[in-house]
Amino acid sequence: MEIIEKKIVYEGKYLRVINKCFKTDKGKKHIWETIERKNIYGSGAVVIAALTKKREIILEKNWRASLESSIIQFPAGLTDKEGETEEETAKRELLEETGYRAEKLIPIISVPLCPALTFTKATYFFAPVAEFVGKKRKEDMENIEVLKIPTEKIDDFLLNLPQDTELDIRVLGILWVLERKKLI
């Protein structure tokens, strides 16, 4: 497989749609529509799995326009500040979205977010001790409720989500990785 041509078919403020023409191993040409973010540096996004001193996992109930509903997810954000490392972005996003500060972050994994649609990757960090230092900064476009779930109750919470709420399936995968690495 080989990309032989790229053509921008739409460009907005934050996203562009690109038609990628590629040739198969048998020489046949196809076009695949992809999306690129215009406002990122590095891999694209960071996600923070944080634990409070009381061994509570910090999650968010975050309203998303694309879903037209809320989703349970880890705190996260784009690497949208030039010169900022992914770790710095992760610390900033955790503080901005939840009011919790993490001095120590452990890199967990970096994975594609939606490989059929975009090359954007998310780098996951684990914050073993997150301390509440103040109210979160509320952005006009965000509607985030911070959830603190005791580790011993996380399974029950995830199996009985609040009504009209979706689950980011990556939460399950990252919790699994953290358990296997004996971090939670």
N, C-alpha and C positions, 0 to 999 in steps of 0.2 A: 504494500500500500504506500502511496506517495501523494502528497499534496502537490498539485501542479499550478494552482491559481487561487488567489484570495481576492474577494471583492467586497468592499463595504457597501451594504444595501440600506443601512439606516444608521444614523448617528444621533444620539440624544445627549443630554447633559452628563449622564453617568455611564451609559451603556452604548455599545455599538453592536449591530448585527452584521455578521460576516458570512458570506457564502464561501465555503471552501470546496473547491473542485479537486477531486482526488481520483487517482487511477488505481484500480484493483490489480491484484497479482495477474489476472487474466487480461489486463489492458483495457478494461471497460471503465468509462468515466462516469462519475456520480458527483452530486452536489450535496453537501451537508451544511445546514444552517447552524451557526454557533453564535454565542454571545461573549463579548469581552467587556470587562469593566474598564472604564477610563480613569477612575479615581483611586487606583491602588498601586502600591509599591511592594516589592518582594512577592511572596507566594499569594497574597491576596487577603487572607483573613486569619484571625486568631480566635481560639475558643478556650475558655478557662473553666476547668472543673476544680472548684474550690471547696475546701472543708473549713468550717468554723472551729474554734477551740472546743466547742461542745460536740464535735463530730457530726455536724449537720452539713449536708450537701446543699450548696447554693445553686438553685435553679431559677429560671425566670418564666413567668407566664407573659408572653410577648405577643401583642397584636400585630399581625402581618397583613398588609394590604393585598399581597398576592394570594393569600389563602382566604381573605375576608373573614378571618377568625383568629383566635389566639393559639399559640403553640408553646408547649413546655420544652425549654431548651436550656443549655448552659449559657452563661454570659459570653458574649462574642462581639467582635467588631472587625472592621476592615483595616488593613494596613494602609491607611490613607494619608499619613503624614510623612513627607519625604525626609529621610535621614533617621527616622525612628526605627529601632530594631523591633523585631516581632515580640520579644520579651517586654520591651517598654510599652508597646501597643497593648499587650495583654494586661499589664498592670494598670494602665490608664483606663482601658475599657471596663475592667472589673470595678475600679473605683467609681467611674462615671455612672455606670449602670446600676450598681448595687450599694455603693457607700462602703464597700469592704476593700481593705488594703492587704496586699500580699507582698511580703518582703522576699519570699523565696518562691520561685517557679521551677518546676521540673518539666522539661520537654517530654511529651509522651509519644506523639506520632504526627506526621503530616500526610494528609490524604486529599484526593480530589473531592470537591463538594458535589459536583454533578457532571461527571466526565462525558456524558452524551451531549451536554449543552455548553460547557465552558471549561477552560483550563484552570480556573481559579482553584487554589488549594487552601485548606484550613490547617493551621498548625495548632495542635492541642497542647495545652499546658496543664499541669496539676499544681495547685496551690495548697500545700499541706496544712497551712495555718493562715486563715484569712481573718482579719480583725476589723470589726465595724468601727469606722472613724467619723462617720457623718452621713447625712442624707445624700442620696444620689442626686446628680444633676439631671434634671428632666429636660430632654430636648422636645421641641414642639411636635416632631414627627414620631415620637416614641410613646408607647403606652405599655410600660413594663411594671409588672408586679413581682417583687423579689420573694422567692419561696425558700425557706430553710427546712429541709427534711432530714430528720435524724437518720443516720446510716441504717439502723436496724428497722426503720419503717419505709425505706425507699421502695422495696418491692411492692408493698401494699399500695403506696401512693401511685406508682406507675401503672399498676393494674386497675386502679380506680380513679382515673383522671377526672378533674372538674368537668362538668357538663359543657358542651360546645367548645372543647379544647382538643387540639391535635397534639401528637407527641413527635418530636424530632427523634427518629429512630436511632440516630447516632448517639443519643444519650445512653441507650442500652449498651451499645458497643463500647463506648468509653468507660462506662462503669465496669463492664466485664474486664477490659484491659487493666483498669486500676486494681480490681480484685486479684487478677492473676499476678500482677506485679507486687501484690501485698502492700499497696499504698492506702487502701481503705479497708 
